[in-house]
């Protein structure tokens, strides 16, 4: 992963970490591995020969996912959950890097099987340095921006959206709050009008190209049988929050 220094995955148990603090486990595993507190250890696959003098010489079977990298043992449940995604088929290739209180505690990556995606179309095997497409990363930034407005007293999470964007109240949306938008509970997952690329350009947004569309949209919530108003607002959440911010 960019801007992160790595501890090589095939490190021996006598290598010391540069940074002080809790030891980091090396993860090359697919099933729940044994964990030895306070010892730097390469995690072995469940079917590996644990008596082998070289842990790196063993590898998971083709049917098992390959997980590599390093993590603080205190965060082992997170790595286990990451591994589960490969075993249940929801992940093919993925990376996970977590910082806690300014310290890197998880830096792992994996693929569905050791042989998956090896040298496909001249691409090298997927690893911690592979460039990864990331969807919806802007949702974190928009949430931080809204939090900054709240921190400065310019906005409250319980404010009706129309308090800051009066035209939003059209089509019976006067009761929707900022927190409803943040929680994907605004009932505006889909728009009745297709938004063209030109309308998403900054100069067009400043002319209210998208805002004018949202203003006329009625709320459409999931059926009552679902027991929730929450439905993933993949695109519209950011558009609505941007209009509030403007």
Secondary structure, DSSP 8 states (H G I E B T S, - for coil): -TT-----SS--TT---SS-SS-EEEE-BSS-----TT---EE--TTS-TT-S-GGG----TTS-EEEEEEEGGGHHHHHHHHHHHHTTS-SEEEEEEEETTEEEEEEEEESSTTTTTTGGG-----TTS----SSTHHHHHHHHHHHHHHTTS--TTSBHHHH-GGGGTTTTTT-BHHHHHTT-SS-SS-SS---GGGGSHHHHHTTTTHHHHHT-------GGG-------TTHHHHHHHHHH-
